[in-house]
């Protein structure tokens, strides 16, 4: 897993699993950071920021910045 999880105690482990699965499919072999965002899970690498928004324990939206 090429992810580095920052402040893991502030993250929901089930959400992190879903984010890692998504990243493994969409961005294989990419090293990225996962941390807690503003009511989301924030993933960043290079100059790309992804904000995973969850509803009912599932990814409801992914915002790209």
Backbone as a chain_set.jsonl record, in Angstrom:
{"seq": "XXXXXXXXXXXXXXXXXXXXXXXXXXXXXXXXXXXXXXXXXXXXXXXXXXXXXXXXXXXXXXXXX", "coords": {"N": [[0.85, -1.178, 0.0], [0.807, 2.067, -1.036], [0.153, 4.235, 0.576], [0.319, 6.864, 2.965], [-0.774, 7.325, 6.115], [-1.926, 9.965, 7.918], [-2.371, 11.124, 11.188], [-3.998, 8.847, 12.182], [-5.75, 8.214, 14.253], [-7.804, 10.021, 14.087], [-9.378, 9.269, 12.007], [-11.951, 7.332, 10.408], [-11.751, 3.943, 10.269], [-13.068, 2.215, 8.464], [-13.828, 3.937, 6.428], [-11.322, 4.701, 5.518], [-10.401, 2.291, 4.444], [-12.111, 2.039, 2.218], [-11.318, 4.286, 0.752], [-8.627, 3.661, 0.197], [-8.998, 1.372, -1.392], [-10.301, 2.548, -3.591], [-8.268, 4.293, -4.47], [-6.263, 2.449, -5.115], [-7.378, 1.266, -7.374], [-7.862, 3.424, -9.132], [-5.529, 5.028, -9.126], [-3.028, 3.39, -9.364], [0.146, 2.382, -8.014], [0.825, 4.902, -7.067], [2.118, 7.12, -4.725], [0.662, 8.446, -1.865], [-0.945, 10.681, 0.518], [-3.113, 10.345, 3.304], [-5.476, 11.989, 5.228], [-7.467, 13.54, 7.826], [-10.057, 15.585, 6.748], [-12.146, 18.496, 6.348], [-14.911, 17.426, 7.468], [-14.58, 15.231, 5.806], [-12.566, 12.78, 4.042], [-9.346, 13.437, 3.278], [-7.212, 13.223, 0.568], [-4.016, 13.571, -0.709], [-1.572, 14.172, -3.216], [1.276, 14.929, -5.152], [0.286, 17.639, -7.063], [-2.39, 17.347, -6.671], [-5.503, 17.211, -5.04], [-7.837, 15.255, -3.358], [-11.084, 14.973, -2.138], [-12.925, 12.977, -0.195], [-16.21, 12.363, 0.355], [-18.47, 11.066, 2.627], [-21.521, 9.264, 3.038], [-23.845, 7.492, 4.886], [-21.938, 5.534, 5.426], [-20.661, 5.071, 2.992], [-18.857, 6.007, 0.016], [-19.953, 9.012, -1.132], [-19.383, 11.181, -2.699], [-16.695, 12.558, -4.584], [-14.542, 15.108, -4.512], [-12.443, 17.013, -6.551], [-9.5, 18.862, -6.491]], "CA": [[0.0, 0.0, 0.0], [1.638, 3.267, -1.104], [-0.483, 5.335, 1.308], [0.802, 7.261, 4.284], [-1.943, 7.805, 6.846], [-1.563, 10.964, 8.91], [-3.358, 11.206, 12.278], [-4.962, 7.756, 11.992], [-6.746, 8.187, 15.325], [-8.905, 10.923, 13.752], [-10.059, 8.745, 10.827], [-12.777, 6.132, 10.495], [-10.986, 2.906, 9.557], [-13.85, 1.682, 7.342], [-13.734, 4.92, 5.35], [-9.965, 4.618, 4.984], [-10.352, 1.084, 3.604], [-12.769, 2.353, 0.947], [-10.482, 5.242, 0.032], [-7.462, 2.927, -0.297], [-9.467, 0.537, -2.502], [-10.517, 3.442, -4.724], [-6.975, 4.779, -4.948], [-5.565, 1.321, -5.736], [-7.954, 1.051, -8.698], [-7.777, 4.623, -9.97], [-4.166, 5.548, -9.166], [-2.093, 2.357, -8.897], [1.565, 2.739, -7.93], [0.985, 6.304, -6.682], [2.285, 7.341, -3.292], [-0.234, 9.535, -1.481], [-1.199, 10.886, 1.943], [-4.51, 10.363, 3.725], [-5.668, 12.64, 6.518], [-8.818, 14.007, 8.097], [-10.375, 16.891, 6.188], [-13.304, 19.159, 6.94], [-16.032, 16.495, 7.279], [-14.275, 14.363, 4.67], [-11.242, 12.18, 4.075], [-8.551, 14.205, 2.332], [-6.076, 12.525, -0.024], [-3.246, 14.478, -1.551], [-0.312, 13.716, -3.803], [1.667, 15.858, -6.206], [-0.508, 18.868, -6.955], [-3.782, 16.922, -6.719], [-6.199, 16.998, -3.775], [-9.119, 14.564, -3.484], [-11.87, 15.037, -0.909], [-13.915, 11.903, -0.206], [-17.341, 12.665, 1.227], [-19.187, 9.827, 2.947], [-22.885, 9.263, 3.572], [-24.26, 6.118, 5.185], [-20.728, 4.698, 5.405], [-20.234, 4.819, 1.616], [-18.412, 7.201, -0.695], [-21.067, 9.668, -1.809], [-18.863, 12.154, -3.653], [-15.254, 12.814, -4.565], [-14.261, 16.424, -5.092], [-11.052, 17.114, -6.986], [-8.998, 20.24, -6.481]], "C": [[0.894, 1.239, 0.0], [1.042, 4.465, -0.376], [0.234, 5.594, 2.624], [-0.387, 7.898, 4.991], [-1.466, 8.722, 7.963], [-2.695, 11.078, 9.927], [-4.418, 10.101, 12.177], [-6.043, 7.694, 13.064], [-7.95, 9.083, 15.021], [-9.732, 10.42, 12.569], [-10.881, 7.506, 11.156], [-12.099, 5.05, 9.656], [-11.757, 2.312, 8.371], [-13.832, 2.64, 6.152], [-12.355, 4.865, 4.699], [-9.83, 3.407, 4.067], [-10.975, 1.369, 2.237], [-11.935, 3.315, 0.099], [-9.267, 4.528, -0.568], [-7.858, 2.033, -1.471], [-9.691, 1.374, -3.758], [-9.185, 3.878, -5.33], [-6.186, 3.67, -5.637], [-6.071, 1.054, -7.152], [-7.668, 2.226, -9.636], [-6.341, 5.119, -10.169], [-3.169, 4.5, -8.652], [-0.648, 2.874, -8.932], [1.818, 4.213, -7.634], [1.124, 6.379, -5.177], [1.473, 8.567, -2.906], [-0.39, 9.569, 0.038], [-2.697, 10.916, 2.184], [-4.569, 11.034, 5.087], [-7.126, 13.076, 6.648], [-8.988, 15.397, 7.501], [-11.541, 17.502, 6.934], [-14.548, 18.345, 6.596], [-15.828, 15.622, 6.038], [-12.942, 13.675, 4.947], [-10.462, 12.835, 2.942], [-7.363, 13.375, 1.888], [-5.334, 13.529, -0.885], [-1.946, 13.832, -1.999], [0.004, 14.648, -4.969], [0.938, 17.174, -6.02], [-2.008, 18.57, -7.003], [-4.315, 16.681, -5.312], [-7.534, 16.329, -4.069], [-9.811, 14.606, -2.133], [-12.996, 14.018, -1.013], [-14.989, 12.214, 0.826], [-18.171, 11.403, 1.381], [-20.589, 10.121, 3.456], [-23.286, 7.804, 3.749], [-23.111, 5.138, 5.0], [-20.267, 4.307, 4.005], [-19.754, 6.124, 0.998], [-19.574, 7.771, -1.473], [-20.578, 10.609, -2.891], [-17.35, 12.241, -3.503], [-15.048, 14.146, -5.261], [-12.776, 16.52, -5.381], [-10.663, 18.583, -7.044], [-7.558, 20.226, -6.944]], "O": [[1.661, 1.441, 0.941], [1.394, 5.604, -0.683], [0.691, 4.672, 3.299], [-0.941, 8.891, 4.519], [-0.702, 8.314, 8.838], [-3.864, 11.124, 9.544], [-5.61, 10.397, 12.095], [-7.134, 7.179, 12.816], [-9.006, 8.923, 15.633], [-10.691, 11.08, 12.167], [-10.549, 6.739, 12.059], [-11.898, 5.233, 8.455], [-11.143, 1.943, 7.37], [-13.823, 2.204, 5.001], [-12.233, 4.97, 3.479], [-9.201, 3.501, 3.013], [-10.42, 0.978, 1.21], [-11.858, 3.172, -1.121], [-8.92, 4.769, -1.724], [-7.119, 1.949, -2.452], [-9.319, 0.965, -4.858], [-8.999, 3.837, -6.546], [-5.512, 3.921, -6.636], [-5.299, 0.664, -8.028], [-7.281, 2.034, -10.789], [-5.984, 5.577, -11.255], [-2.537, 4.705, -7.616], [-0.285, 3.694, -9.775], [2.902, 4.724, -7.916], [0.343, 5.777, -4.439], [1.582, 9.612, -3.547], [-0.023, 8.629, 0.743], [-3.458, 11.444, 1.374], [-3.807, 10.691, 5.99], [-7.906, 12.989, 5.7], [-8.161, 16.281, 7.723], [-11.88, 17.065, 8.034], [-15.163, 18.554, 5.551], [-16.777, 15.315, 5.316], [-12.279, 13.949, 5.948], [-10.876, 12.788, 1.784], [-6.596, 12.88, 2.714], [-5.934, 14.245, -1.687], [-1.316, 13.064, -1.272], [-0.894, 15.097, -5.68], [0.97, 17.759, -4.938], [-2.805, 19.446, -7.338], [-3.665, 16.03, -4.494], [-8.282, 16.786, -4.934], [-9.201, 14.312, -1.105], [-13.912, 14.175, -1.82], [-14.709, 12.316, 2.02], [-18.53, 10.753, 0.398], [-20.819, 11.079, 4.194], [-23.084, 6.983, 2.853], [-23.299, 4.039, 4.476], [-19.555, 3.315, 3.846], [-20.181, 7.208, 1.396], [-20.123, 7.118, -2.36], [-21.265, 10.821, -3.891], [-16.805, 12.021, -2.421], [-15.341, 14.295, -6.447], [-11.948, 16.149, -4.548], [-11.392, 19.424, -7.57], [-6.923, 21.278, -7.017]]}, "num_chains": 1, "name": "protein.A"}
